[in-house]
Amino acid sequence: MKIIAFGGSPSKNSINKKLATYAASLFENAEVEVLDLNDFQMPLFSVDVEKEIGQHPLAKNFLDKIASADILVVSLAENNGNYSAAFKNVFDWCSRINGKVFQEKPMLLMATSPGARGGASVLDIAKNAFPRYGAIIKATFSLPSFNDNFDVEKGKISNVELDNQLKEIVKGF
């Protein structure tokens, strides 16, 4: 079983990438590939740019990575209540090549933030939108107050109750 995991943030120290990496590690007997959005930097999408350069090869590469997965583990950063611009740009370029960006793959959809809501706004947006783009959302998970509930040195959730909740979700796959 192959898992593609990524955080929807371009931050080099992305808390969402850390959460996605940890969640993906909980799947037994899985090959995990963690993507970094920084490897998929493209010009800001517009139909004018698309007309000028065509389909961007990095978008094709991202879609190929999605195609190689059996399961997607995605944790979205929340910027002003919505997707990060970096994720939205990758998503926009990819959707012009394949409207079913997530290619009917089962997905664990998550979000975290330093705040108590744990990226709840972006999680709600994605939960409603992603199925239209080929995501089969099997479960969602929000980790509130990342700095209080995640041990960065150990690379895992430190709050036992929340950690057990995520482990139960993974077992359900």
Buried (B, 14 or more C-beta within 10 A) or exposed (E): EEBBBBBBBBBEEBBBBBBBBBBBBBBEEBEBEBBEBEEBEBEEBEEEBBEEEEEBEBBBEBBEBBEEBBBBBBBBBBBEEBBBBBBBBBBBBBBBEBEBBBBEBBBBBBBBBEEEBBBBBBBBBBBEEBBEBBBBBBBBBBBBBBEEBBEEEEEBBEBEEBBEBBEEBBEEB
